[in-house]
Amino acid sequence: MNAYELRNHFNLTKWNTAISREDFEQHFTQTGERITFTFGGWDGKSYDGESRTARVYRTDILGYEEVRLIKVGKHLHYIEEDTEVVEKTTGIAHKRASWLVEVLRKEA
């Protein structure tokens, strides 16, 4: 299963890059779990594996219930369970997060 294919379950807007706030709130739930992750450099900052910590979200979409997701700002990312990046300053390996979709603001 490819977590990026989760996008196919939504009506994407904004050049096929975003989901509505309503879809996000309906299908994603924040858990008590936290994860330390890295963007692996594609964020323009974490070239040396610099890590961040975020709360994990889960989805109710069938087949994707075990995918760990994080929300950073207005962006939803999935955790690449089979990819780790070593943080050079600590020597600790962290899972890499990859962008999934933007979550739009709630419509008034």
Backbone torsions as a table, in degrees:
resi	resn	phi	psi	omega
1	MET	NA	132.4	179.1
2	ASN	-102.0	116.6	-177.3
3	ALA	-59.4	-30.4	-179.2
4	TYR	-62.9	-27.2	179.3
5	GLU	-69.1	-10.8	174.4
6	LEU	-56.1	-28.6	178.7
7	ARG	-57.7	-30.6	-176.7
8	ASN	-66.5	-11.0	-178.6
9	HIS	-91.2	3.8	-176.3
10	PHE	-126.3	157.1	172.7
11	ASN	-85.0	96.7	-177.0
12	LEU	-76.5	141.2	177.6
13	THR	-125.5	-175.2	176.5
14	LYS	51.8	63.0	179.9
15	TRP	60.5	37.5	179.2
16	ASN	59.8	35.5	-179.4
17	THR	-122.2	-3.0	-171.4
18	ALA	-138.0	151.5	171.7
19	ILE	-116.9	159.7	179.8
20	SER	-73.2	156.4	176.1
21	ARG	-61.4	-35.9	-180.0
22	GLU	-63.3	-44.4	176.5
23	ASP	-61.6	-42.5	179.5
24	PHE	-60.2	-50.1	-177.4
25	GLU	-66.5	-30.3	-179.6
26	GLN	-76.1	-35.9	-170.0
27	HIS	-111.1	-5.7	-178.0
28	PHE	-127.3	137.1	-178.9
29	THR	-128.4	132.1	176.7
30	GLN	-76.3	135.8	178.5
31	THR	-104.5	177.5	175.8
32	GLY	-83.0	-7.7	-178.3
33	GLU	-73.7	143.4	174.9
34	ARG	-120.6	151.4	177.8
35	ILE	-137.0	140.7	171.7
36	THR	-97.6	128.3	-171.7
37	PHE	-141.5	172.4	173.2
38	THR	-133.9	154.0	172.7
39	PHE	-89.2	-3.6	176.2
40	GLY	63.2	26.1	175.0
41	GLY	97.5	-21.0	-175.5
42	TRP	-72.4	-9.1	175.4
43	ASP	-84.8	-0.4	179.7
44	GLY	81.8	7.0	-176.9
45	LYS	-132.4	-31.7	-168.7
46	SER	-102.0	43.8	-178.3
47	TYR	-62.9	-26.4	179.8
48	ASP	-102.6	24.8	176.4
49	GLY	78.2	14.7	-179.1
50	GLU	-50.8	133.9	-173.5
51	SER	-104.4	163.4	175.2
52	ARG	-138.3	163.8	177.3
53	THR	-123.7	140.1	179.6
54	ALA	-148.3	162.0	174.2
55	ARG	-76.6	147.0	-179.8
56	VAL	-89.4	139.5	172.2
57	TYR	-109.9	153.4	173.4
58	ARG	-127.5	158.5	179.4
59	THR	-116.6	158.5	175.9
60	ASP	-98.6	6.4	178.5
61	ILE	-70.0	124.7	-177.5
62	LEU	-56.3	133.8	-179.9
63	GLY	90.8	-11.6	-177.2
64	TYR	-121.4	11.7	-175.8
65	GLU	-62.3	-26.5	-178.0
66	GLU	-91.4	-5.1	179.8
67	VAL	-71.4	130.7	175.3
68	ARG	-92.1	131.1	-179.4
69	LEU	-125.4	154.2	175.2
70	ILE	-133.0	153.1	176.5
71	LYS	-117.7	122.0	178.4
72	VAL	-121.6	111.8	-174.1
73	GLY	64.2	-128.3	-179.9
74	LYS	-97.2	10.0	-175.3
75	HIS	-109.9	137.8	176.5
76	LEU	-103.5	130.8	-177.5
77	HIS	-124.3	154.4	173.6
78	TYR	-110.9	151.5	179.9
79	ILE	-88.2	126.9	176.1
80	GLU	-82.9	98.5	-173.9
81	GLU	-64.5	-25.4	-177.1
82	ASP	-99.2	10.5	-178.5
83	THR	-127.8	125.9	176.2
84	GLU	-125.2	146.7	178.1
85	VAL	-123.7	132.7	179.9
86	VAL	-83.3	127.3	175.6
87	GLU	-79.1	117.0	-171.9
88	LYS	-61.1	-35.5	-177.2
89	THR	-72.8	-29.0	-176.9
90	THR	-109.4	-22.0	-175.9
91	GLY	77.5	6.7	-178.7
92	ILE	-93.4	137.0	178.2
93	ALA	-89.4	136.7	179.0
94	HIS	-127.0	152.5	175.6
95	LYS	-66.8	148.6	177.5
96	ARG	-94.6	142.1	176.3
97	ALA	-105.0	139.9	177.9
98	SER	-124.3	144.8	-176.8
99	TRP	-64.7	139.5	177.0
100	LEU	-114.8	-63.0	-179.9
101	VAL	-154.1	164.1	169.5
102	GLU	-90.8	144.0	175.9
103	VAL	-105.0	117.4	-178.0
104	LEU	-72.1	159.4	174.7
105	ARG	-69.4	155.5	178.7
106	LYS	-65.2	133.2	179.3
107	GLU	-74.4	138.9	-177.6
108	ALA	-76.0	NA	NA
